[in-house]
Structures are given as structure tokens and as C-alpha cells.
């Protein structure tokens, strides 16, 4: 394969909304909380756009009458309920497993950098048989900073013994692309993920925007990462 068309040496992925369609798990969690308070269930389409934005954003949809302080005080309950049912309803986005196999067949390594708490992200790996395949996992509480700060991406590269510029980051939220840009890492915007109607992926300035995971089975779909010094 010519040097100008190749898979990256390493790829880092966001988790929720990029690899994993976790919205059904999140909906079940929110609806448990609503049922406990005598409220009717939410529809999936109400919660889905904010899943990548975290527990507070989902609580704002589930309980719009709560102020920010009240939402903050219920994050622990949300996470506890979510932990009890994690993986029960979530599925990989169509084409993810084939895309990961394409990377592995090309000799690329891959890992996960997510803002989900690390202990929850680690519960996902054995469910997907990813424990041996995922080269590194950084959660939102693994380090003093989280995305959009570049530190999680930088540390993930260090743990894989890779230069930042040799890796590519794939995510479905603006903060994913901001983190990659701040780290000096080429980025791919995953357009199949979770977005609000007003979100404009063009404004994120990722090196590439990709419509579906299957597109990333072609080496030419990836932004060109640095070639390691020899």
C-alpha cells in the first residue's frame, strides 16, 4: 500500500455514540428514575441526542423541572442505576465490529478514550470480548482532566508507546474533535452518533467526517497520521 494511503498505526475511539449505541441503556436508566417518582416513561428520541453529553444532560431531559444543582445531586443515582443494567439493551453500531477487524487485519492498534467513568467503561469490555483487543482505556475520571482537554488522548498514546501524531481519534461529539485538535491528533467526526439538531459537525473542523463505520474499512477514508521516524 503506498505511503499516502494507509491505515493509521493506532486509532482511539470515543465509546458512547461512536462504538456503542448505549442510548437504550440510558433510556432504561432515566425511565427507572422517572418511574420511581411516578412519572411516565420518556421516548428514546427524546433522550438519544444528548447521550454523548453525559449524565447531567440526560437528567436535564428526563427532569426538565430540576435546576442544575438538583441534577448534580442525582448524578450518583443515575450512575448507580445505570451500572445495574449496563449492556442489557446497548448494541454496537452497525459495521463497528467489521471496521475494528479491518484495523486489526491492517496491523493497527485501537483503544478507547471516553468521558464515561472508567469503572463503567470497563464493564463493557468483557461483554463485547474486547478485553484483549482494546489496547488502552481511559475514562472520564481516570485523569485530572477529561475531554475536551487533550490530556486523556496524550496519556492514551503514552500507554500505547505511540506519538500523538501517529494516532487518529474518532468521536461523535464536538468535544471529541476539540480534544484531538488540542492534542495535535488527526480527527474523524462520526456522523452516525448522537447530535442535537443545532450541532454543526462542519464547524468542528475534523480532518474527516464519516457517515457510517463501514466507510472506515477503506484506508483512504482515514486522515493521514504521521509516519514514525525510522
N, C-alpha and C positions, 0 to 999 in steps of 0.2 A: 504494500500500500504506500503511495507516495507520501512524503513527509507532510504535505499540505492537506492531506485527507486522512485523518486517523482518529481513533477514539482517544479520549484523554487517558492519562496514566491512572488518574483517580477521579471519582465523582462523589460529591457529597450531596445528600438529599435532605430536604425538609420531610417530615413524616406525614402529619395530618393534612390532607388536601393535595398531597404530591404523590406519595406512595400509597397511602392508606385512605380509603373513603370511610372515615370514622364518624361521619355525621349521624348515621343511625344509632351508634352507641351514645353519642352526645345527646341526641333527641330522647332516648330512653332515660338517660340520667336527668335531664331537665323535666321530663314528664313525671318521673318519680317524685321529684321535689314539688311539682305543682299538685300532684295527687295528694301528697301529704298535707297540703294546705287547702284541699277542697276545690282545686281549680281544674278546669277541663284540659285535655292534652293539647299541645301545640302540634301543628302540621310540620312535616320535615322541611318544606320550602321556606318556612318562617325562620328556622334556625340555621339552615345549611350555609347561607352566605357568610356568616360570621364565625364559623367553626375554627378557621385558621387564626382568628384574632384572640382566642383564649377564653378562659372560664368567665372572666368579668363581662366580656362582650356577649357571651351566651346567656349569662344571667340577666343582662340588660334586656334581651329579647324575651326571656322567659318570665321576667318580673319587671315590666317597664315602670311600674309604680314605685319601685325601690330606688332610693338615691344611691350615689356612688359608695358612700360609707356602708350602707346596708348590704350592697352587693359584695363589697370586700369582706364583710363579716361572714358571708355564706360561701365563699370560695372553698373553704375546707370541707364543708358538707358536700358540695358539688364533686370535689375530687374523691372523697370517700365513697360516695355512691357510684361514681364512675369506675373506681377501682374494682368494685364488686361485680361489675358486668362487662369489664373491658374485653373487647374481642368477640362478644356474644353476637353482635349484629354487624360489625365492621367487616369490610371486604377490601381486597386490593382493587385499585382502579384497573379497568380492562387494559391489558397489554403490559402491565408493570412487570410481571414475572418474566415474560419473554424478553423485555428490554434489559432486565438485570442479567439474564442469561447471555444476551448479546455482549454486554460489557465483560462478563466473566470469560466468555469464549475469546474475546479480544485481548485478554490479559490485564484488563483494567480492574482496579480495586474500587470498592464503594463503601460508603458509610452514611451515617445519619447525624444531622445536626438539627435539633428540634427545640422549640421553646416549651414543649411538654415536660413536666418534671421527669427526671431521669428514671426514677423508680417505676413510673407508669410506662414509659417507653420500653424499658427492659422487659416488662411483662408481655409486650407484643412479640418480641423476637422468637421465643420458643413456639408460639402459636403459628408462626409462619416458617418455622425451620430455618431461621436466619442467624442463629447464634454463631455458627461457624463461618457464615458467608459475609456478615457485616463486619467490616474491618475496624470501625470505630463508632461509638455512640456518645454524643454529647447532648445532655438535656438542658432545659432552661434553668435548672438550679445546680448544674454541675460546676459552674464557674461564677466568679463575682459579677460577670456581665452576661447578657443574653442578646440575641438578635433584636434590633438591627446593629448592635455593636459587633465589630469584626472578630473579637476575641474567640468566640466559640469555633469559628472557621479556622482561625490561626492555630488553635490548640489541636483541633482535629487533624490538621495537616502534620503538625509536630508528632502526634501519636502514630501517624502512618509513615513517618520519616519521609515526607514529601514537602517540596517547596510549595508555597501557596499558589504561585502562578502555574504550577503543573496540574492543579486540580480545577474542576468546574463545579459550581453549585447550582442545584435545580430546586426551585421553590415556586409556590403559587401565590405568595403574598409580597407586597411591596417591601416589607422589612427584610425578606429574604434577599432581594436584589440589592437593597441598600447595604446589607451586611457584606455581601460579596464584593460590591464596588469598594467599600471602605477597606476591605482586606486586600484588594488588588487581585481578585479572583474572577475569571470569566463566569458569567451567569446565564442561566436559561430560565425564562419565565414559563411555568407550566400552566397553560391556559385551560386545562381540564379541571383545575382545582376550585377552591371556594373564593368567590369575589362578590363584593357589593356591586349594585348596579352602577354606582358612580365611580367605581375604580377604573382607572385607565392604564392598562399594562404598558402601553406605549410610553407613558411618562416615566416609567420605572427605569428605562434605559438599560435593559438587559441586552447582552450581546445577541441572544436569540430568543424568539418566542415560539413555542411549540404547541401545536393543537392537541396532540394525543401521544401517549407513551410510545406507541409503535413507531412513531417518526424517529425516535432516538435509537432505533436499531440500525440506522444508517450512519456511518462515521461522518458523512458530510453534514449531518444535522447539528453536530456539536461545534461550539466555538473553539477556535484553535487555542489550546493551552501551550505554555512554554515547553520547549524541548529541554530535558535535563542536560546539564554540562557533562561532557564525557572526559 
